[in-house]
Amino acid sequence: MFGRENAYSKELKMQPLYFRSTVPIIPFQLPGVLPPHVDLTQEEDLDSVSLQFHQKRFYVDVKKNRRGRFMKIAEVGLDGRKSRILLTMTAADDLKEKIHDLANVYDEITAKESEQPQPDQTVESVNGDGVVKSHILNYPHRRYYLDLKKNNRGYFLRITMLSSSARIKLAIPAEGMRKLYSSICSMLKTWWIPAPEKTNAEVSLPPSKAFRIDNRILYFDPVANRHGVFLRISQVWASSRSAITIPGRSIDKFREIINELADHISAATIDDKENQPEEEEIAGSVVETEALKSQEFDSSH
Protein backbone atom coordinates (compact mmCIF):
# COMPACT_ATOMS: atom_id res chain seq x y z
CA MET A 1 0.00 0.00 0.00
CA PHE A 2 2.82 2.32 0.78
CA GLY A 3 4.27 1.42 -2.60
CA ARG A 4 1.06 2.47 -4.34
CA GLU A 5 1.03 5.82 -2.48
CA ASN A 6 4.62 6.44 -3.42
CA ALA A 7 3.92 5.64 -7.07
CA TYR A 8 0.86 7.90 -7.06
CA SER A 9 2.80 10.73 -5.44
CA LYS A 10 5.58 10.35 -8.02
CA GLU A 11 3.00 10.51 -10.82
CA LEU A 12 1.61 13.75 -9.41
CA LYS A 13 5.09 15.23 -9.13
CA MET A 14 5.75 14.45 -12.79
CA GLN A 15 2.56 16.24 -13.86
CA PRO A 16 2.84 19.81 -12.57
CA LEU A 17 -0.42 20.81 -14.30
CA TYR A 18 -2.29 19.28 -11.37
CA PHE A 19 -0.85 21.96 -9.08
CA ARG A 20 -1.26 24.99 -11.40
CA SER A 21 -3.25 27.74 -9.77
CA THR A 22 -6.54 28.60 -11.45
CA VAL A 23 -6.26 32.23 -10.31
CA PRO A 24 -4.04 34.40 -12.55
CA ILE A 25 -1.31 36.43 -10.94
CA ILE A 26 -2.74 39.69 -12.35
CA PRO A 27 -6.37 39.07 -13.33
CA PHE A 28 -6.74 42.58 -14.78
CA GLN A 29 -4.61 45.67 -15.22
CA LEU A 30 -4.53 47.65 -12.03
CA PRO A 31 -3.95 51.39 -12.21
CA GLY A 32 -0.32 52.16 -11.52
CA VAL A 33 0.89 48.56 -11.75
CA LEU A 34 1.87 48.48 -15.43
CA PRO A 35 3.19 51.80 -16.76
CA PRO A 36 2.29 52.75 -20.32
CA HIS A 37 4.69 51.50 -22.97
CA VAL A 38 7.23 54.10 -24.10
CA ASP A 39 8.89 53.64 -27.48
CA LEU A 40 12.40 55.05 -27.12
CA THR A 41 12.91 54.97 -30.90
CA GLN A 42 9.81 57.01 -31.68
CA GLU A 43 10.54 60.04 -33.86
CA GLU A 44 8.47 63.09 -34.69
CA ASP A 45 8.79 64.69 -38.12
CA LEU A 46 9.14 68.46 -37.88
CA ASP A 47 10.16 69.52 -41.39
CA SER A 48 11.31 68.01 -44.66
CA VAL A 49 12.74 69.26 -47.97
CA SER A 50 13.15 67.24 -51.16
CA LEU A 51 15.97 68.01 -53.61
CA GLN A 52 16.49 66.64 -57.12
CA PHE A 53 19.99 66.59 -58.64
CA HIS A 54 20.36 64.84 -61.99
CA GLN A 55 18.68 61.46 -61.43
CA LYS A 56 19.12 61.39 -57.67
CA ARG A 57 16.73 62.49 -54.95
CA PHE A 58 17.84 63.86 -51.61
CA TYR A 59 15.85 64.59 -48.46
CA VAL A 60 16.78 66.94 -45.65
CA ASP A 61 14.63 66.23 -42.58
CA VAL A 62 14.42 67.72 -39.13
CA LYS A 63 13.16 65.23 -36.56
CA LYS A 64 12.68 65.04 -32.83
CA ASN A 65 13.00 62.20 -30.35
CA ARG A 66 13.41 61.92 -26.60
CA ARG A 67 16.97 63.31 -26.84
CA GLY A 68 16.03 66.40 -28.79
CA ARG A 69 16.05 67.67 -32.35
CA PHE A 70 18.38 66.39 -35.03
CA MET A 71 18.82 66.51 -38.80
CA LYS A 72 18.83 63.65 -41.28
CA ILE A 73 20.18 63.86 -44.84
CA ALA A 74 19.19 60.96 -47.10
CA GLU A 75 20.15 59.98 -50.64
CA VAL A 76 17.81 57.79 -52.71
CA GLY A 77 19.59 55.88 -55.45
CA LEU A 78 18.22 54.70 -58.78
CA ASP A 79 17.40 51.32 -57.25
CA GLY A 80 15.42 52.91 -54.42
CA ARG A 81 18.00 52.27 -51.72
CA LYS A 82 18.53 54.98 -49.14
CA SER A 83 21.72 56.14 -47.49
CA ARG A 84 21.23 58.33 -44.42
CA ILE A 85 23.51 60.38 -42.23
CA LEU A 86 22.43 61.79 -38.88
CA LEU A 87 23.59 65.10 -37.44
CA THR A 88 22.93 67.03 -34.30
CA MET A 89 21.79 70.58 -34.95
CA THR A 90 25.22 71.84 -33.93
CA ALA A 91 26.92 69.41 -36.31
CA ALA A 92 24.55 70.46 -39.10
CA ASP A 93 25.54 74.08 -38.51
CA ASP A 94 29.23 73.16 -38.83
CA LEU A 95 28.52 70.99 -41.86
CA LYS A 96 26.83 73.77 -43.79
CA GLU A 97 29.87 76.03 -43.34
CA LYS A 98 32.13 73.36 -44.83
CA ILE A 99 29.71 72.84 -47.71
CA HIS A 100 29.72 76.59 -48.34
CA ASP A 101 33.52 76.61 -48.47
CA LEU A 102 33.65 73.69 -50.91
CA ALA A 103 30.99 75.35 -53.06
CA ASN A 104 33.21 78.44 -53.31
CA VAL A 105 36.14 76.24 -54.33
CA TYR A 106 33.99 74.62 -57.01
CA ASP A 107 32.98 78.04 -58.36
CA GLU A 108 36.65 79.00 -58.64
CA ILE A 109 37.40 75.76 -60.47
CA THR A 110 34.59 76.24 -62.98
CA ALA A 111 35.77 79.80 -63.60
CA LYS A 112 39.31 78.57 -64.33
CA GLU A 113 38.04 75.79 -66.57
CA SER A 114 35.98 78.25 -68.58
CA GLU A 115 39.13 80.30 -69.17
CA GLN A 116 41.23 77.21 -69.92
CA PRO A 117 39.08 74.75 -71.87
CA GLN A 118 41.95 72.27 -72.25
CA PRO A 119 41.31 69.42 -69.78
CA ASP A 120 45.03 68.87 -69.11
CA GLN A 121 45.62 72.43 -67.89
CA THR A 122 42.50 73.12 -65.85
CA VAL A 123 43.07 72.39 -62.17
CA GLU A 124 46.45 71.52 -60.77
CA SER A 125 45.17 70.84 -57.26
CA VAL A 126 43.39 67.59 -58.19
CA ASN A 127 45.44 64.60 -57.06
CA GLY A 128 45.43 61.07 -58.40
CA ASP A 129 42.27 60.14 -56.49
CA GLY A 130 40.37 63.17 -57.71
CA VAL A 131 40.28 64.91 -54.31
CA VAL A 132 40.27 68.69 -54.69
CA LYS A 133 39.74 69.71 -51.06
CA SER A 134 38.63 68.00 -47.86
CA HIS A 135 37.23 68.89 -44.46
CA ILE A 136 36.90 66.82 -41.28
CA LEU A 137 34.39 67.31 -38.46
CA ASN A 138 35.11 65.46 -35.22
CA TYR A 139 32.53 64.83 -32.50
CA PRO A 140 32.46 62.48 -29.48
CA HIS A 141 30.58 59.64 -31.21
CA ARG A 142 30.73 60.53 -34.91
CA ARG A 143 33.14 61.85 -37.49
CA TYR A 144 32.26 63.44 -40.81
CA TYR A 145 34.42 63.73 -43.93
CA LEU A 146 33.61 66.17 -46.72
CA ASP A 147 35.54 65.64 -49.96
CA LEU A 148 35.17 67.67 -53.13
CA LYS A 149 36.21 65.16 -55.79
CA LYS A 150 36.35 64.76 -59.54
CA ASN A 151 35.80 61.70 -61.73
CA ASN A 152 34.98 61.09 -65.37
CA ARG A 153 31.42 62.37 -64.82
CA GLY A 154 32.46 65.64 -63.24
CA TYR A 155 32.77 67.15 -59.78
CA PHE A 156 30.80 65.94 -56.77
CA LEU A 157 30.72 66.22 -53.00
CA ARG A 158 31.31 63.07 -50.96
CA ILE A 159 29.97 63.21 -47.39
CA THR A 160 30.96 60.31 -45.15
CA MET A 161 29.65 59.65 -41.66
CA LEU A 162 31.85 57.35 -39.60
CA SER A 163 30.64 55.99 -36.26
CA SER A 164 31.47 53.00 -34.12
CA SER A 165 28.87 50.86 -35.90
CA ALA A 166 28.50 52.21 -39.44
CA ARG A 167 30.15 54.02 -42.33
CA ILE A 168 27.64 55.85 -44.52
CA LYS A 169 28.48 57.75 -47.72
CA LEU A 170 26.52 60.28 -49.77
CA ALA A 171 27.50 61.49 -53.25
CA ILE A 172 26.05 64.91 -54.15
CA PRO A 173 26.65 66.52 -57.55
CA ALA A 174 28.68 69.70 -57.21
CA GLU A 175 25.91 71.71 -58.85
CA GLY A 176 23.64 70.89 -55.91
CA MET A 177 25.91 72.06 -53.09
CA ARG A 178 24.39 75.55 -53.06
CA LYS A 179 20.84 74.20 -52.81
CA LEU A 180 21.83 71.80 -50.06
CA TYR A 181 23.51 74.63 -48.18
CA SER A 182 20.42 76.84 -48.52
CA SER A 183 18.10 74.05 -47.33
CA ILE A 184 20.19 73.37 -44.23
CA CYS A 185 20.39 77.09 -43.44
CA SER A 186 16.62 77.49 -43.76
CA MET A 187 15.89 74.56 -41.44
CA LEU A 188 18.43 75.67 -38.85
CA LYS A 189 16.93 79.14 -38.87
CA THR A 190 13.47 77.68 -38.20
CA TRP A 191 14.18 74.85 -35.76
CA TRP A 192 17.43 75.66 -33.96
CA ILE A 193 18.56 78.37 -31.58
CA PRO A 194 22.38 78.34 -31.40
CA ALA A 195 24.09 78.68 -28.05
CA PRO A 196 25.96 81.98 -27.71
CA GLU A 197 29.69 81.59 -28.23
CA LYS A 198 32.01 84.47 -27.48
CA THR A 199 34.99 82.93 -29.25
CA ASN A 200 33.59 83.48 -32.72
CA ALA A 201 33.20 87.21 -32.10
CA GLU A 202 36.43 87.76 -30.18
CA VAL A 203 38.93 85.63 -32.11
CA SER A 204 40.11 86.52 -35.60
CA LEU A 205 41.47 83.32 -37.13
CA PRO A 206 43.93 83.17 -40.04
CA PRO A 207 42.92 81.31 -43.22
CA SER A 208 43.54 77.61 -43.57
CA LYS A 209 46.65 76.30 -45.31
CA ALA A 210 47.33 73.14 -47.31
CA PHE A 211 50.12 71.60 -49.33
CA ARG A 212 50.85 68.27 -50.97
CA ILE A 213 53.62 65.79 -50.13
CA ASP A 214 53.96 63.04 -52.74
CA ASN A 215 50.59 61.23 -52.71
CA ARG A 216 49.05 62.89 -49.66
CA ILE A 217 47.81 66.33 -48.66
CA LEU A 218 48.30 68.13 -45.34
CA TYR A 219 45.66 70.59 -44.12
CA PHE A 220 46.24 73.16 -41.37
CA ASP A 221 42.91 74.52 -40.08
CA PRO A 222 42.64 77.06 -37.23
CA VAL A 223 39.52 76.30 -35.18
CA ALA A 224 37.78 78.25 -32.41
CA ASN A 225 34.90 77.06 -30.24
CA ARG A 226 33.69 77.45 -26.68
CA HIS A 227 36.65 75.39 -25.44
CA GLY A 228 39.28 77.68 -26.95
CA VAL A 229 41.44 78.04 -30.06
CA PHE A 230 43.06 75.03 -31.73
CA LEU A 231 45.13 74.05 -34.74
CA ARG A 232 43.91 70.93 -36.52
CA ILE A 233 46.44 69.18 -38.78
CA SER A 234 44.89 66.62 -41.13
CA GLN A 235 46.68 64.17 -43.41
CA VAL A 236 44.62 62.82 -46.31
CA TRP A 237 45.76 59.72 -48.16
CA ALA A 238 44.15 57.79 -50.98
CA SER A 239 42.08 55.51 -48.75
CA SER A 240 42.61 56.86 -45.24
CA ARG A 241 43.07 60.01 -43.26
CA SER A 242 44.09 61.10 -39.80
CA ALA A 243 44.10 64.31 -37.81
CA ILE A 244 45.60 65.81 -34.66
CA THR A 245 44.41 68.83 -32.69
CA ILE A 246 46.87 71.13 -30.91
CA PRO A 247 45.59 73.64 -28.33
CA GLY A 248 46.50 77.25 -28.93
CA ARG A 249 48.46 77.44 -25.68
CA SER A 250 50.81 74.71 -26.98
CA ILE A 251 51.49 76.20 -30.42
CA ASP A 252 54.74 77.89 -29.32
CA LYS A 253 56.12 74.67 -27.85
CA PHE A 254 55.02 72.74 -30.93
CA ARG A 255 56.76 75.24 -33.20
CA GLU A 256 59.92 75.09 -31.08
CA ILE A 257 60.10 71.31 -31.37
CA ILE A 258 59.40 71.38 -35.11
CA ASN A 259 62.12 73.97 -35.72
CA GLU A 260 64.65 72.03 -33.67
CA LEU A 261 63.88 68.75 -35.40
CA ALA A 262 63.90 70.42 -38.81
CA ASP A 263 67.42 71.75 -38.24
CA HIS A 264 68.73 68.36 -37.11
CA ILE A 265 66.99 66.44 -39.91
CA SER A 266 68.32 68.82 -42.56
CA ALA A 267 71.85 68.47 -41.18
CA ALA A 268 71.51 64.69 -40.95
CA THR A 269 70.39 64.49 -44.57
CA ILE A 270 73.43 66.49 -45.75
CA ASP A 271 75.79 64.35 -43.65
CA ASP A 272 74.29 61.19 -45.10
CA LYS A 273 74.92 62.42 -48.63
CA GLU A 274 78.50 63.38 -47.80
CA ASN A 275 79.26 60.09 -46.07
CA GLN A 276 77.47 57.92 -48.59
CA PRO A 277 80.59 57.14 -50.77
CA GLU A 278 82.62 56.16 -47.70
CA GLU A 279 79.82 53.88 -46.51
CA GLU A 280 79.63 52.26 -49.94
CA GLU A 281 83.42 51.70 -49.94
CA ILE A 282 83.28 50.18 -46.45
CA ALA A 283 80.39 47.92 -47.44
CA GLY A 284 82.27 46.84 -50.59
CA SER A 285 85.43 46.02 -48.64
CA VAL A 286 83.42 43.93 -46.18
CA VAL A 287 81.88 41.95 -49.03
CA GLU A 288 85.29 41.38 -50.63
CA THR A 289 86.75 40.23 -47.29
CA GLU A 290 83.91 37.75 -46.80
CA ALA A 291 84.43 36.45 -50.35
CA LEU A 292 88.17 35.95 -49.75
CA LYS A 293 87.48 34.09 -46.52
CA SER A 294 85.06 31.74 -48.28
CA GLN A 295 87.61 31.05 -51.04
CA GLU A 296 90.32 30.27 -48.48
CA PHE A 297 87.94 27.92 -46.69
CA ASP A 298 87.10 26.08 -49.93
CA SER A 299 90.75 25.75 -50.96
CA SER A 300 91.74 24.36 -47.55
CA HIS A 301 89.12 21.66 -47.91
PADO-879429 format. One record per residue (C-alpha): residue number from 1; z, x, y; residue in three letters. Coordinates in steps of 0.02 Angstrom, whole numbers. Each point is the difference from the previous one (the first is absolute). Layout:
<NUM,<Z,X,Y>,'Ala'>
...
//
This chain:
<1,<0,0,0>,'Met'>
<2,<39,141,116>,'Phe'>
<3,<-169,73,-45>,'Gly'>
<4,<-87,-161,53>,'Arg'>
<5,<93,-1,167>,'Glu'>
<6,<-47,179,31>,'Asn'>
<7,<-182,-35,-40>,'Ala'>
<8,<0,-153,113>,'Tyr'>
<9,<81,97,142>,'Ser'>
<10,<-129,139,-20>,'Lys'>
<11,<-140,-129,8>,'Glu'>
<12,<71,-69,163>,'Leu'>
<13,<13,174,74>,'Lys'>
<14,<-182,33,-40>,'Met'>
<15,<-54,-160,90>,'Gln'>
<16,<64,14,179>,'Pro'>
<17,<-86,-163,50>,'Leu'>
<18,<146,-93,-77>,'Tyr'>
<19,<115,71,134>,'Phe'>
<20,<-116,-20,151>,'Arg'>
<21,<81,-99,138>,'Ser'>
<22,<-83,-165,43>,'Thr'>
<23,<57,14,182>,'Val'>
<24,<-113,111,108>,'Pro'>
<25,<81,136,101>,'Ile'>
<26,<-70,-71,164>,'Ile'>
<27,<-50,-181,-32>,'Pro'>
<28,<-72,-19,176>,'Phe'>
<29,<-22,106,155>,'Gln'>
<30,<159,5,98>,'Leu'>
<31,<-9,29,187>,'Pro'>
<32,<35,181,39>,'Gly'>
<33,<-12,60,-180>,'Val'>
<34,<-184,50,-4>,'Leu'>
<35,<-66,65,166>,'Pro'>
<36,<-178,-44,47>,'Pro'>
<37,<-132,120,-62>,'His'>
<38,<-57,126,130>,'Val'>
<39,<-169,84,-23>,'Asp'>
<40,<18,175,71>,'Leu'>
<41,<-189,25,-4>,'Thr'>
<42,<-39,-155,102>,'Gln'>
<43,<-109,37,151>,'Glu'>
<44,<-41,-103,152>,'Glu'>
<45,<-172,16,80>,'Asp'>
<46,<12,17,189>,'Leu'>
<47,<-175,51,53>,'Asp'>
<48,<-164,58,-75>,'Ser'>
<49,<-165,71,62>,'Val'>
<50,<-160,20,-101>,'Ser'>
<51,<-122,142,39>,'Leu'>
<52,<-176,26,-69>,'Gln'>
<53,<-76,174,-3>,'Phe'>
<54,<-167,19,-87>,'His'>
<55,<27,-84,-169>,'Gln'>
<56,<188,22,-4>,'Lys'>
<57,<137,-119,56>,'Arg'>
<58,<167,55,68>,'Phe'>
<59,<157,-99,36>,'Tyr'>
<60,<140,46,118>,'Val'>
<61,<154,-107,-36>,'Asp'>
<62,<173,-11,75>,'Val'>
<63,<128,-63,-124>,'Lys'>
<64,<187,-24,-10>,'Lys'>
<65,<124,16,-142>,'Asn'>
<66,<187,20,-14>,'Arg'>
<67,<-12,178,69>,'Arg'>
<68,<-98,-46,155>,'Gly'>
<69,<-178,0,63>,'Arg'>
<70,<-134,117,-63>,'Phe'>
<71,<-188,22,5>,'Met'>
<72,<-124,0,-142>,'Lys'>
<73,<-178,68,10>,'Ile'>
<74,<-113,-50,-145>,'Ala'>
<75,<-177,48,-49>,'Glu'>
<76,<-103,-116,-110>,'Val'>
<77,<-137,88,-95>,'Gly'>
<78,<-167,-68,-59>,'Leu'>
<79,<77,-41,-169>,'Asp'>
<80,<141,-99,80>,'Gly'>
<81,<135,129,-33>,'Arg'>
<82,<129,27,136>,'Lys'>
<83,<83,159,58>,'Ser'>
<84,<153,-25,110>,'Arg'>
<85,<109,115,102>,'Ile'>
<86,<168,-54,71>,'Leu'>
<87,<72,57,165>,'Leu'>
<88,<157,-33,96>,'Thr'>
<89,<-33,-56,178>,'Met'>
<90,<52,171,63>,'Thr'>
<91,<-120,85,-121>,'Ala'>
<92,<-139,-119,52>,'Ala'>
<93,<29,50,181>,'Asp'>
<94,<-15,184,-46>,'Asp'>
<95,<-152,-35,-109>,'Leu'>
<96,<-97,-85,140>,'Lys'>
<97,<23,152,112>,'Glu'>
<98,<-74,114,-133>,'Lys'>
<99,<-145,-122,-26>,'Ile'>
<100,<-31,1,188>,'His'>
<101,<-6,190,1>,'Asp'>
<102,<-122,7,-146>,'Leu'>
<103,<-108,-134,83>,'Ala'>
<104,<-12,111,154>,'Asn'>
<105,<-51,147,-110>,'Val'>
<106,<-134,-108,-81>,'Tyr'>
<107,<-68,-50,171>,'Asp'>
<108,<-14,184,48>,'Glu'>
<109,<-92,37,-162>,'Ile'>
<110,<-125,-141,24>,'Thr'>
<111,<-31,59,178>,'Ala'>
<112,<-36,177,-62>,'Lys'>
<113,<-112,-63,-139>,'Glu'>
<114,<-101,-103,124>,'Ser'>
<115,<-30,157,102>,'Glu'>
<116,<-37,105,-155>,'Gln'>
<117,<-97,-107,-123>,'Pro'>
<118,<-20,144,-124>,'Gln'>
<119,<124,-32,-142>,'Pro'>
<120,<34,185,-27>,'Asp'>
<121,<60,30,178>,'Gln'>
<122,<103,-156,34>,'Thr'>
<123,<183,28,-36>,'Val'>
<124,<71,169,-44>,'Glu'>
<125,<175,-64,-34>,'Ser'>
<126,<-47,-88,-163>,'Val'>
<127,<57,102,-149>,'Asn'>
<128,<-67,0,-177>,'Gly'>
<129,<95,-159,-46>,'Asp'>
<130,<-60,-95,151>,'Gly'>
<131,<169,-4,87>,'Val'>
<132,<-18,-1,189>,'Val'>
<133,<181,-26,51>,'Lys'>
<134,<160,-56,-85>,'Ser'>
<135,<170,-70,44>,'His'>
<136,<159,-16,-103>,'Ile'>
<137,<141,-126,24>,'Leu'>
<138,<162,36,-92>,'Asn'>
<139,<136,-129,-32>,'Tyr'>
<140,<151,-3,-117>,'Pro'>
<141,<-86,-94,-142>,'His'>
<142,<-185,8,44>,'Arg'>
<143,<-129,120,66>,'Arg'>
<144,<-166,-44,80>,'Tyr'>
<145,<-156,108,14>,'Tyr'>
<146,<-140,-41,122>,'Leu'>
<147,<-162,97,-26>,'Asp'>
<148,<-158,-19,101>,'Leu'>
<149,<-133,52,-125>,'Lys'>
<150,<-188,8,-20>,'Lys'>
<151,<-110,-28,-153>,'Asn'>
<152,<-182,-41,-31>,'Asn'>
<153,<28,-178,64>,'Arg'>
<154,<79,52,164>,'Gly'>
<155,<173,15,76>,'Tyr'>
<156,<150,-98,-61>,'Phe'>
<157,<189,-4,14>,'Leu'>
<158,<102,29,-157>,'Arg'>
<159,<178,-67,7>,'Ile'>
<160,<112,50,-146>,'Thr'>
<161,<175,-66,-32>,'Met'>
<162,<103,111,-116>,'Leu'>
<163,<167,-61,-67>,'Ser'>
<164,<107,41,-150>,'Ser'>
<165,<-89,-129,-107>,'Ser'>
<166,<-177,-19,68>,'Ala'>
<167,<-145,83,90>,'Arg'>
<168,<-109,-126,92>,'Ile'>
<169,<-160,42,94>,'Lys'>
<170,<-102,-98,127>,'Leu'>
<171,<-175,49,61>,'Ala'>
<172,<-44,-72,170>,'Ile'>
<173,<-171,29,81>,'Pro'>
<174,<17,102,159>,'Ala'>
<175,<-81,-138,101>,'Glu'>
<176,<146,-114,-41>,'Gly'>
<177,<142,113,58>,'Met'>
<178,<1,-75,175>,'Arg'>
<179,<13,-178,-68>,'Lys'>
<180,<137,50,-120>,'Leu'>
<181,<94,84,142>,'Tyr'>
<182,<-17,-155,110>,'Ser'>
<183,<59,-116,-140>,'Ser'>
<184,<155,105,-34>,'Ile'>
<185,<40,10,186>,'Cys'>
<186,<-16,-189,20>,'Ser'>
<187,<116,-37,-146>,'Met'>
<188,<129,127,55>,'Leu'>
<189,<0,-75,174>,'Lys'>
<190,<33,-172,-73>,'Thr'>
<191,<122,35,-141>,'Trp'>
<192,<90,163,40>,'Trp'>
<193,<119,56,136>,'Ile'>
<194,<9,191,-2>,'Pro'>
<195,<167,85,17>,'Ala'>
<196,<18,94,165>,'Pro'>
<197,<-27,187,-19>,'Glu'>
<198,<38,116,143>,'Lys'>
<199,<-88,148,-76>,'Thr'>
<200,<-174,-70,27>,'Asn'>
<201,<31,-19,187>,'Ala'>
<202,<96,161,27>,'Glu'>
<203,<-97,125,-107>,'Val'>
<204,<-174,59,45>,'Ser'>
<205,<-77,69,-160>,'Leu'>
<206,<-145,122,-8>,'Pro'>
<207,<-159,-50,-92>,'Pro'>
<208,<-18,31,-186>,'Ser'>
<209,<-87,155,-65>,'Lys'>
<210,<-99,34,-158>,'Ala'>
<211,<-102,140,-77>,'Phe'>
<212,<-82,37,-167>,'Arg'>
<213,<42,138,-123>,'Ile'>
<214,<-130,17,-138>,'Asp'>
<215,<1,-168,-90>,'Asn'>
<216,<153,-78,82>,'Arg'>
<217,<50,-61,173>,'Ile'>
<218,<166,24,89>,'Leu'>
<219,<61,-132,123>,'Tyr'>
<220,<137,29,129>,'Phe'>
<221,<65,-166,68>,'Asp'>
<222,<143,-14,127>,'Pro'>
<223,<102,-156,-38>,'Val'>
<224,<138,-87,97>,'Ala'>
<225,<109,-144,-59>,'Asn'>
<226,<178,-61,19>,'Arg'>
<227,<62,148,-103>,'His'>
<228,<-76,132,115>,'Gly'>
<229,<-155,108,18>,'Val'>
<230,<-83,81,-150>,'Phe'>
<231,<-151,103,-49>,'Leu'>
<232,<-89,-60,-157>,'Arg'>
<233,<-113,126,-87>,'Ile'>
<234,<-117,-77,-128>,'Ser'>
<235,<-114,89,-123>,'Gln'>
<236,<-146,-103,-67>,'Val'>
<237,<-92,57,-155>,'Trp'>
<238,<-141,-80,-97>,'Ala'>
<239,<111,-104,-114>,'Ser'>
<240,<176,27,68>,'Ser'>
<241,<99,23,158>,'Arg'>
<242,<173,51,54>,'Ser'>
<243,<100,0,160>,'Ala'>
<244,<157,75,75>,'Ile'>
<245,<98,-59,152>,'Thr'>
<246,<89,122,114>,'Ile'>
<247,<130,-64,126>,'Pro'>
<248,<-31,46,181>,'Gly'>
<249,<163,98,9>,'Arg'>
<250,<-65,117,-136>,'Ser'>
<251,<-172,34,74>,'Ile'>
<252,<55,163,84>,'Asp'>
<253,<74,69,-161>,'Lys'>
<254,<-154,-55,-96>,'Phe'>
<255,<-114,87,125>,'Arg'>
<256,<106,158,-8>,'Glu'>
<257,<-15,9,-189>,'Ile'>
<258,<-187,-35,4>,'Ile'>
<259,<-30,136,130>,'Asn'>
<260,<103,127,-98>,'Glu'>
<261,<-87,-39,-164>,'Leu'>
<262,<-171,1,84>,'Ala'>
<263,<29,176,66>,'Asp'>
<264,<56,65,-169>,'His'>
<265,<-139,-87,-96>,'Ile'>
<266,<-133,67,119>,'Ser'>
<267,<69,177,-17>,'Ala'>
<268,<11,-18,-189>,'Ala'>
<269,<-181,-55,-10>,'Thr'>
<270,<-58,152,100>,'Ile'>
<271,<105,117,-107>,'Asp'>
<272,<-73,-75,-159>,'Asp'>
<273,<-177,32,62>,'Lys'>
<274,<42,179,48>,'Glu'>
<275,<87,38,-164>,'Asn'>
<276,<-126,-90,-109>,'Gln'>
<277,<-109,156,-39>,'Pro'>
<278,<153,102,-49>,'Glu'>
<279,<59,-140,-114>,'Glu'>
<280,<-171,-9,-81>,'Glu'>
<281,<0,189,-28>,'Glu'>
<282,<175,-7,-76>,'Ile'>
<283,<-50,-145,-113>,'Ala'>
<284,<-157,94,-54>,'Gly'>
<285,<97,158,-41>,'Ser'>
<286,<123,-100,-104>,'Val'>
<287,<-143,-77,-100>,'Val'>
<288,<-80,171,-28>,'Glu'>
<289,<167,73,-57>,'Thr'>
<290,<25,-142,-125>,'Glu'>
<291,<-177,26,-64>,'Ala'>
<292,<30,186,-25>,'Leu'>
<293,<161,-34,-94>,'Lys'>
<294,<-88,-121,-117>,'Ser'>
<295,<-138,127,-35>,'Gln'>
<296,<128,136,-38>,'Glu'>
<297,<90,-119,-118>,'Phe'>
<298,<-162,-42,-92>,'Asp'>
<299,<-52,183,-16>,'Ser'>
<300,<170,49,-70>,'Ser'>
<301,<-17,-131,-135>,'His'>
//
